[in-house]
Amino acid sequence: MKEKIRAEILSWVKTIIAAIVLAFLVTHVLIVNAKVPTGSMENTIMTKDRILALRTSYWFSSPERGDVAVFRYPDDPSMLFVKRVIGVGGDEVEIKDGEVLLNGEVLDEPYIRETTEGDFGPYEVPEGFYFMMGDNRNHSLDSRYWENQFVAEDEVLGKVIFRYYKGFKWLC
């Protein structure tokens, strides 16, 4: 009888350890699970929404213009930010008369809900870096305001694929 109890306890311990290891691997290798605390990405992602980003999205390719990505904030790498990739290495980004100009051309941004206030730039995006902006431009702490204006490629953690709290929505 004691042997059966011991075997059962050992089975449970093994299962719990396997679950902990699996959860650690999933959240540190495959996905980023994050809560969005501000309205900087509204109406794409709303305040307090939870999102999942795939870390694997950028294993074999680089972030592209228009991707919504999770990354380490350049001015404080302990914080994670969610923003849209606007410019990639070699691009010139300028905000003028309420429009984003990418390499001199007006960027088509159907996800923007209001005219962007102020003129910014031009910014020359270095190779291996990204210029990021929130979709709610007038209420977003983004590349326009950071001390370190560009996000290094190795600080981009994953591409947001969907939000799952307060409604499910695919984002890619």
C-alpha positions as semicolon CSV with decimal commas, in nm:
position;residue;x (nm);y (nm);z (nm)
1;M;0,000;0,000;0,000
2;K;0,279;0,243;0,092
3;E;0,448;0,169;-0,238
4;K;0,130;0,255;-0,433
5;I;0,096;0,587;-0,249
6;R;0,462;0,668;-0,305
7;A;0,428;0,581;-0,678
8;E;0,115;0,800;-0,706
9;I;0,286;1,095;-0,534
10;L;0,591;1,055;-0,757
11;S;0,365;1,049;-1,063
12;W;0,200;1,375;-0,954
13;V;0,537;1,541;-0,884
14;K;0,665;1,440;-1,230
15;T;0,348;1,576;-1,394
16;I;0,370;1,907;-1,207
17;I;0,741;1,949;-1,290
18;A;0,674;1,867;-1,657
19;A;0,391;2,125;-1,665
20;I;0,613;2,393;-1,508
21;V;0,897;2,324;-1,754
22;L;0,655;2,324;-2,048
23;A;0,493;2,651;-1,937
24;F;0,837;2,810;-1,896
25;L;0,946;2,698;-2,243
26;V;0,623;2,814;-2,409
27;T;0,632;3,161;-2,248
28;H;1,006;3,216;-2,291
29;V;1,065;3,053;-2,629
30;L;0,740;3,047;-2,828
31;I;0,506;3,327;-2,719
32;V;0,482;3,660;-2,539
33;N;0,168;3,698;-2,330
34;A;0,114;4,062;-2,232
35;K;-0,145;4,304;-2,100
36;V;-0,167;4,642;-2,274
37;P;-0,196;4,906;-1,999
38;T;-0,257;5,217;-2,211
39;G;-0,462;5,334;-2,508
40;S;-0,161;5,399;-2,733
41;M;-0,271;5,129;-2,981
42;E;-0,646;5,203;-2,988
43;N;-0,854;5,107;-3,187
44;T;-0,641;4,808;-3,288
45;I;-0,573;4,702;-2,928
46;M;-0,778;4,856;-2,649
47;T;-0,668;4,955;-2,298
48;K;-0,632;4,648;-2,071
49;D;-0,658;4,402;-2,361
50;R;-0,438;4,094;-2,339
51;I;-0,240;3,993;-2,644
52;L;-0,036;3,699;-2,766
53;A;0,273;3,752;-2,979
54;L;0,467;3,478;-3,151
55;R;0,838;3,485;-3,080
56;T;0,885;3,245;-3,372
57;S;0,760;3,508;-3,620
58;Y;1,103;3,668;-3,635
59;W;1,326;3,361;-3,609
60;F;1,375;3,341;-3,985
61;S;1,260;3,684;-4,103
62;S;1,275;4,041;-3,981
63;P;0,988;4,264;-3,869
64;E;0,815;4,436;-4,158
65;R;0,646;4,774;-4,191
66;G;0,294;4,749;-4,055
67;D;0,363;4,464;-3,810
68;V;0,232;4,512;-3,457
69;A;0,521;4,396;-3,239
70;V;0,615;4,345;-2,875
71;F;0,961;4,475;-2,789
72;R;1,179;4,593;-2,503
73;Y;1,142;4,968;-2,451
74;P;1,476;5,122;-2,560
75;D;1,489;5,366;-2,267
76;D;1,411;5,097;-2,006
77;P;1,459;4,738;-2,130
78;S;1,276;4,600;-1,826
79;M;0,949;4,728;-1,981
80;L;0,768;4,571;-2,276
81;F;0,594;4,792;-2,532
82;V;0,349;4,712;-2,813
83;K;0,363;4,939;-3,118
84;R;0,340;4,926;-3,496
85;V;0,656;4,907;-3,710
86;I;0,658;5,222;-3,923
87;G;1,015;5,241;-4,051
88;V;1,287;4,980;-4,104
89;G;1,662;5,023;-4,153
90;G;1,737;5,268;-4,432
91;D;1,395;5,438;-4,422
92;E;1,331;5,807;-4,368
93;V;1,025;5,876;-4,153
94;E;0,869;6,219;-4,118
95;I;0,539;6,335;-3,969
96;K;0,417;6,649;-4,142
97;D;0,075;6,815;-4,170
98;G;-0,093;6,523;-3,993
99;E;0,048;6,253;-4,220
100;V;0,332;6,005;-4,190
101;L;0,574;6,024;-4,480
102;L;0,782;5,714;-4,544
103;N;1,069;5,781;-4,783
104;G;0,883;6,090;-4,906
105;E;0,553;5,907;-4,975
106;V;0,236;5,939;-4,765
107;L;0,187;5,617;-4,570
108;D;-0,158;5,455;-4,610
109;E;-0,277;5,398;-4,253
110;P;-0,638;5,277;-4,238
111;Y;-0,591;5,185;-3,869
112;I;-0,547;5,551;-3,760
113;R;-0,860;5,707;-3,611
114;E;-0,757;6,074;-3,600
115;T;-0,514;6,315;-3,762
116;T;-0,167;6,309;-3,608
117;E;-0,088;6,636;-3,433
118;G;0,250;6,805;-3,474
119;D;0,542;6,778;-3,712
120;F;0,831;6,543;-3,633
121;G;1,149;6,436;-3,807
122;P;1,277;6,352;-4,048
123;Y;1,427;6,044;-3,883
124;E;1,684;5,826;-4,061
125;V;1,633;5,468;-3,937
126;P;1,969;5,291;-3,894
127;E;2,019;4,942;-4,037
128;G;1,910;4,675;-3,788
129;F;1,669;4,914;-3,613
130;Y;1,300;5,008;-3,629
131;F;1,092;5,324;-3,589
132;M;0,777;5,240;-3,389
133;M;0,453;5,432;-3,342
134;G;0,126;5,367;-3,165
135;D;-0,197;5,366;-3,368
136;N;-0,349;5,624;-3,132
137;R;-0,083;5,875;-3,239
138;N;-0,190;6,168;-3,023
139;H;-0,179;5,954;-2,708
140;S;0,125;5,735;-2,768
141;L;0,470;5,740;-2,614
142;D;0,660;5,614;-2,917
143;S;0,980;5,666;-3,120
144;R;0,905;6,036;-3,163
145;Y;0,952;6,094;-2,789
146;W;1,208;5,840;-2,672
147;E;1,565;5,928;-2,581
148;N;1,677;5,619;-2,780
149;Q;1,444;5,664;-3,076
150;F;1,496;5,333;-3,250
151;V;1,434;4,972;-3,146
152;A;1,718;4,727;-3,216
153;E;1,617;4,411;-3,400
154;D;1,733;4,189;-3,115
155;E;1,497;4,375;-2,878
156;V;1,189;4,286;-3,086
157;L;1,038;3,984;-2,909
158;G;0,749;3,885;-3,132
159;K;0,470;3,971;-3,370
160;V;0,128;4,022;-3,213
161;I;-0,110;3,769;-3,365
162;F;-0,428;3,830;-3,167
163;R;-0,589;3,987;-2,866
164;Y;-0,792;3,757;-2,647
165;Y;-0,934;3,953;-2,356
166;K;-1,244;4,170;-2,396
167;G;-1,309;4,005;-2,730
168;F;-1,105;3,794;-2,967
169;K;-0,947;3,966;-3,270
170;W;-0,685;3,842;-3,516
171;L;-0,421;4,111;-3,579
172;C;-0,213;3,956;-3,855
